[in-house]
Amino acid sequence: MIRPVIQLLMLKRATRFTKKCLGTEEVNITSDLLVLQNHLKRLIDSFPDKGFRRDYWLSPYPEVILYTLLRTLRPRTVVETGVSGGISSSYMLQALKDNGCGMLYSIDLPSSRYRYRYKSGWMVPEHLRNRWSLIIGDSKKELKPLLINLREIDAFFHDSLHTYEHMLWEYKTVWPFIRWGGLLISDDIQSNRAFHHFSKIINRKTYSYRKGPFTYLGVIRKS
Ligand SMILES: C[S@@+](CC[C@H](N)C(=O)[O-])C[C@H]1O[C@@H](n2cnc3c(N)ncnc32)[C@H](O)[C@@H]1O
């Protein structure tokens, strides 16, 4: 079980950060969020391969930031790259459910180590899947056609391959499709200088959210 006091602290931090990015006073949290967090924690704790866990999954605590950002933005269309077990997808889908609107489109090229044993997004609860479209493949191939098809998106979350070239390529590809006021969110911006360089190219302010001792999530608002 996630201790309520920890959850409260996480939510306070996430809400403060969301206010910084989006300028909104309050984020409406439903009790379903705690149910989801405990569901994810149970699955994570029971997973046998701790090395894979550390390398490939987000944690059930700080990622609540994805929930608060999407609760406040109230997006119609969200695109994500990098699903793995589906922790980020679950948080975003919970936000869409609680908003009562929106679709999440996720692209994942499963890791060769686990492809046959664990399906991408296996942690996502069944009742959140009606707002989800999962595309299995390389974002290099799948992202552009998806964006052309959607025409305009409200938010993008990068969490696929964290190389400088790939991150910069995804940011550059997705930026023209993000609507005015929408968000580009990236996990692990500390991996290299791609996020920083991209913000210079488009001349936008960045917000960074400290998730762990050495890990940060970055946000750029298109405004
Ligand atoms: C860091 S994990 C994603 C963690 C996930 N967001 C979560 O909440 O647990 C990265 C995922 O991106 C996938 N991936 C790596 N390269 C990719 C690519 N070129 N296109 C799409 N997915 C990719 C990996 O196999 C893995 O499933």
The ligand as a Gaussian input file, in Angstrom:
#p B3LYP/6-31G(d) Opt

LIG

0 1
 C       11.676000       3.891000     -20.251000
 S       10.650000       2.702000     -20.953000
 C        9.056000       3.439000     -20.860000
 C        8.531000       3.479000     -19.473000
 C        7.069000       3.808000     -19.430000
 N        6.791000       5.140000     -19.917000
 C        6.478000       3.603000     -18.038000
 O        5.737000       4.436000     -17.582000
 O        6.761000       2.605000     -17.398000
 C       11.033000       2.867000     -22.659000
 C       10.162000       2.073000     -23.596000
 O       10.352000       2.578000     -24.918000
 C       10.574000       1.494000     -25.809000
 N       11.323000       2.000000     -26.973000
 C       12.664000       2.059000     -27.148000
 N       12.961000       2.569000     -28.357000
 C       11.780000       2.853000     -28.958000
 C       11.414000       3.387000     -30.222000
 N       12.345000       3.721000     -31.139000
 N       10.109000       3.537000     -30.509000
 C        9.160000       3.194000     -29.606000
 N        9.441000       2.669000     -28.397000
 C       10.725000       2.495000     -28.070000
 C       11.319000       0.482000     -24.932000
 O       11.325000      -0.830000     -25.453000
 C       10.506000       0.590000     -23.644000
 O        9.344000      -0.200000     -23.718000

